[in-house]
Amino acid sequence: MRMKSQSPNAVRSRPDITINKRRLLRDLNAVSRIGLGDHGSVTRLVFSIKELRSRQFLIHQMRQIGLQINIDRIGNIFGRLEGSYPKAPAVLAGSHLDTVLQGGKYDGTMGVIAALEAARTLKEHNVPLRSPVEVVCFVGEESSRFGFSTLGSSLVAGEVRAEDLTNASDVQGAKLEDILAGLGIHRNNLLSLRRDPSSLKAYLELHIEQGPILEARRKPIGVVTSIAAPTRFKVIIIGQADHSGTTPMDMRKDALVAAAELTVAVEGICRQHSDMDKGRVVGTVGALKIEPGVINAVPGKAELAVDVRSITASAKNRVVRLVEAKIREIALRRKVKIKILPIRKEDPVPLDKRVVHLLRDCCEAREIPYEIMPSGAGHDAMQMAKITPAGMLFIPSRRGISHNPLEWSAPQDISLGAQLLLDAIVRAANEKI
């Protein structure tokens, strides 16, 4: 189903409305210097001073444009440009500014800055808009600190449950639930941040691909059809700490060896279910802590963080069941105790077909080749899709590298993605969805 024009005079994308590429890259580089570390890495963990500084930078830029700024309790930022009908539902565009530990400078940030540049261009050219347009920066999209991803957009979508917060904590032991309580967000009012779906017309997000497909196929743009979702849980293995020199090998209850076996098992099970035609499941053990953590002691405790993802819920659930069965088998055979602590379970999300058609139309209007593709990574769009029509554009990532200081996208690809985002915003604001 294609987008239908609301009137014969509806404003569509115009080739003469172009973004300021130099300004776009200037702002992107300015944000990337906040949290800059060794070897070009960028670290802005959610609720850190560096992450708060990046949000302050965005607020300052929004004020210079003259956007109406609204910040909710958790810190999600909405900069609004009014349309001809202020009471009409708004078109939102944006992403996030938080990063992983020692990550790159494009993940999330590019989407926010591109949306900011689109709003500037709309204002400068006095482009007629029927619906309001809002630039949005969501808090806590990355799971690096608490193991909880898309935090801000999940609250806006009303998708956070009290039980989701139980096992979410950082490496210092700070609990996400306690931090939210300090912001006035408690178990009994989690839905208070939910955005009324009737106030929304569409959500658009520009992002780096974070994978190798576009580069390999020499396509400058990806139009996303669906977003994979994770099931995440902690595994705590309790063995027995013993002296490494006096404890015979056949009498040990080594928690680390059990953890190592589980890690290899996660890889093996997911490899067996990695066929794209069957849902393509991927699995990762991304964090490991051991106690007592000294060279002369058998590890008595190990804690792992497991992430299993797929673009289909059935495939993901099947693999999670196999991993859980393997955990029980390891515990029995090695005579260790194992606890599984759920962090979060989400379902893969299809994006709105009408918005997919709109994004394809924008590419074709400028004769830009594009790839129709799913997203293997999670994004804020997956939460917003639950309350409004949502769509995503990807640009290539060099060698598919992301969450890494080597993360890089060509300036011309960034500029092209921002231009198509602008085109899509204009279409979405002026046409019926």
N, C-alpha and C positions, 0 to 999 in steps of 0.2 A: 504493500500500500504506500503510494507516494504522498508527499506533503501536498496539500491542496492550497492554492492561493486564496487568501481571505478576501481579496478584492482585486479588480483588474489593475489597480494602481499600487498594489503591494510592492514595497521596496525589496528588491533582490540584491545579491552581491553585485558590486560594480567594479570593474577593473581599475577605475580611477581612485577608489578608496584603498589606499595602501598604507601598511604600517611603516613606522620609522625603524628600519633595521638597525641602524647605529644605536639608537636609544634603547631598543630591545636588548641588544647584546651588552650595552653599558650597564643596564640595571641587573641583568643576569650575573654579570661579573661582580657587581657591587655586593649582591647578596652572597655570592660564592666566597667572598673574602671573610664573611662572618663565620667563624668556626674553622678557618683554614689551618691545617696542621702539616705534618711531615709529608713530603713527597706529593704535595698537592691534594692530600685527603681533606675531606670536610666532615666535621662532626657537629651536629646540632640535635642532640637528643631531646625528646619532648620534655617541656617544662624546665629545660636548662637555661642558664643565662644567655647562651649563644642563640638558642632557639627564640627566646623572648626578644632579643635584639633584632632578629630577622623579621619578626612580626612588627616591631616598631618601625623598621625601615618601610615595610609595606604600608602601614598606616600613614606615615608621612607622605608617601607618594600618592596615596589615595586622596589625602587632603589637598595636595597641590592640584590635582585634577578637578577637585570640587565634588567628589562623590559623597553621598550620604553614608556615614559609617555606622555600622551596628556591630557590637562585639558581645557575644553571649557569654554565659558564666564560665564555660570551659576555655574560652579564648578564640573560638571560631570567629573569623573576621568576614564581614559582608560589606562591600562598597557598592552602593547603588546609584545607577544612572537612570533617572526617570524617563519613561516613554510618554507618548501622547495620551495614554490612558493609565494614569498612576495606579488605579485599582486593579489593573489587569495582572494576571499571574506573571511572575518574573522568569527570565532566562538566566540561569546561573552558569558561570564558567570559572574554572580554577583548578586547584590541586592542593598541595601541601608544601611547607617549608622545612619541616623536620627531616633529619637524615638518619641513616644507620651510623654505627660507629665506624669512623674512618671510611666514609663513603665518597661518592662523587658529587659534582656540583650541578648536575642536570636533573636528577631524579626528583620529581615533584616541583622543584623550584621553577623549572622551565614553564610548566603549565600555569603557575601563578603569575609569573612575569609576562607571559604571552597574553593572558587574560587582561592584565593591567594595561598592556600596550594596546590591546583591542579597544578597551574603554577610552583611553586617551585619543585614539584615532577617531572613534565615534564622536567624541566631544569636539575635537578640532574641526572635523568636517561637517559638524552639525547634521549628522545622518538621521533622518526621520526614523523613529522607532515606535511601533505601536505598544509593545510591552516593555516594561522596565528591564534593565540588564544589571546583574549583580556579579561583581568580581568576588570570588570566595577563596579564603585560605582556611583549610581544615587543620585542626590540631591533631597530632599523634597518629598520622597515617602509618608510620613505620612501627614495627613490633619490637624493635631492637632493645628498648628499655624494659618493657613490662611483658613482652610476649603477646600483647594485645594490639592488633592492627586496626586501622581505620576507626580510631576512637572517636574523633570529633564528628565525622560524617555518620557514624553509627548512632550517636546520640541524636543528631539532627533527624535521622531516619526512624528513630524510636526502636532501634534494634539491639540495645544493650539491656541485658537482663541482670538481675541482682546476682544470680549464681555465676555469671561470667566473670565477676570481679574477685571471686573467692581465692583463686590461686595465682592472681596476677601481681607479681612483685619484681623489683629489679635486683641486681646482684648485691646491692648494699642492704637488701631486706626491706626497702621502702615499699609499702603496699599501695597499689594504684587506688584502691578503695579509700585509703586514708587521704591521699592527695586530692581526690575528687571531693571528699567531705570538706576539706579546707576551702574548696571553691563553691561550697554550698550545694554540691551534687551528692545526694544520698540515695540509698537503696529505695526509699519510698517516693522519690521524685525524679527517677531516671527519665521518665517520659516528658518532663517539663521542658526539655530542650527540643522536643520533636517539632519540626516545622510542619505547619498545616499544608498538606499536599495541594489544597486549592490555591495556595499562594505561589505555586510553582508551575511553570509551563514546560521547562526542559532543563537538563543539566548537560553541559559539554565539558570535556576534559582533554587537553593535549598533553601527551606524555612521551618520553623516550620509550622505545620498544623494550629495552633491557634484554634483548635476545638477538640472535644472528640472522633471522629470516629475511628481513627487508634488505639488509646489506647483501646477503647471498643472492637474492633474486633481483637486485639492483632496482628496487622500488623505493621512491622517496617518501611514500606515505602508506600507512596501514590504516584501514578502516576496521574497527574492532566490532565483532559480532557477539562475543560472550566473554565472561571473565571467570577464570578458575578461582576456586575458594579452598581454604585450608581447614583441616582439622589439626589442632595443636594440643599437645598434652605433655606434662612432665612425667618422667619415670624415675622413681626413687628406689634404689637398690640398697638393701641393708644386708651386708655380709658380716664379717668379723675382722677387726683390726688386730693383726698379730705381728710378732717380730719376723722380719724377712729372712733372718738367718737360722732361726730355730724351729720354724714351722714347716713340717714336711709338705711337699707339693700335694699329696693326696688327702691332706687334712685341712686344706685351706678353704675359706669361704671368701674368695677375692671378688669384691664388688666391681672393681675396674675391669677384670676379665669378663665378668658377666655383661658389663656395659659395652665392652668392645664387641662381644658376640652379638649383642642386640643391634649395635650400630651396623655391623656387616649384614645382619639379617634384614634390616630396613632397606639397605641398598639392594640386596638380592631380590626381595619381594617386589620392590618397585620396578626393578629392571624387568621382571617377568610381566609387569602390567604397564609397560611404557609405550605400547603401540597406540598411535594416535587414533586409529579406527576403533579402538576399544576404550577410549576415554583418556588416554595418556596420563598415567599417574606418576608423580614424582614425589620422592620422600627425602628428608634431610634430618640428620641429627646435628643441630647447629650449635649446641652448647653442652659442655660437660664440666661438672665439678666433682672433685673427689676429696675424701677425708681419710686419714689425716694429711695426705699430700706430702709425704716425706719419703726419701729414697729407701730407708731401712724399715719400712712398715708395710705390711700387706694392707691395701686399701679396704677399709671397713664400710665405706659408704660412697655411693656414686649417684649423681643426679644428672639426667639427660633431658634435653628439650627436643621433642620430635615434631616435625612439620610434614604433613602429608597433604598433597594438593592434586586436584584434577579439574577438568572442565565438565565432568559429569559426576553427579552425586553418587550414583550407584557404583561406579568404578572406585571412587574414593572410599566409600563405606566398606566395600569388599576388602580393600587393602588394609584399612584400619583394623578390621576384624582379624585378618591374617597376622598383623603385627602384634595385636593383643594376645592372640593364641601363642605366638612365639615367645612373648614375654612370660606367659604362664609356664611354658615348657622349660625355658631357661631357669626359672625360679625353682621348679621341682627338681630338675636334674642337678643343679649346682647347690641346692640346699640354701638358697638365699631368699630373703623376703623382698617382694617387689610391690610398690604402690604405684598406681596410675592416677595422676591428678589432672583432670580435664582443664584446659585453658579456654579453648573456644572451638566451636564447630559451626561452620558456615556452609551454605549450599552455593554451588556455581550459579552465576547470574547471566541470563541472556539479556542483551541490550535491545532497546526498542527498535523494531524493524523500520519504523517510519523515520527515526533519526538516522539510522544507518543509510537509508535511501537519501536523506538530505545531505549527509556527508559525502556520499558518492557523487551526488549532483554537483556539489561544490568543487570536487576534484575534476570532474569532467568539464565543468564550465571553464576551467583554466587549463584544460588538456594536460592534467597531471596524472601519470600512471599511478595506480594504487593496488594494494594487496588486501583482499578480504581475509581476515584472520581472527582467531581467538587470542585472548591474553592469558598467558600462563601465570602472570603475577597478579596479585590483588591490587585494587585501586579504590579510591573514594567513590568512583562511579558505580561500583557494585552495590554500595549502600544507597546512594541517591536513586538508583534504578528501582528501588523498592517503593519510592514515593512519587516519582516523576519520570517521564520519558528521558532516557539518558543515552549518551553516545560518547565515543572516544576516537581520537586520532593518534596514531603513533608516527614517530620519525625514527630513522635508523640509529642504532647504537653501534659504534665501531667495534668489530669483533664480538659483538653481543655482550660486552662487558658492562656490568652494573654493580652497584653496592661495592664500589672499588674506586680508588683514586684514578685508575686508568679509564673510568667512564668518560666517554666523549661522543659528541655529536657535532657534525659539521655546521658552521654558522649558516650556510645557505639552506640546510635542512631545517634548522631552528626557525629561520625567517619564513620559510615556506609553510611550516606547520602553523606558525602564528598568523600568517595571512589567511590560511584556510579556516582557522578558528574564527577569525574576524568575519569571514564570509558566512560561516555557519551561524554565528550569533545574529547577524543581520537577518538571515533567512528565518531563523527560529523566532525572532522577535516580531516579524512582520507577516508570517504566514501561519495558517492553521495546522496544528499538529493533531 
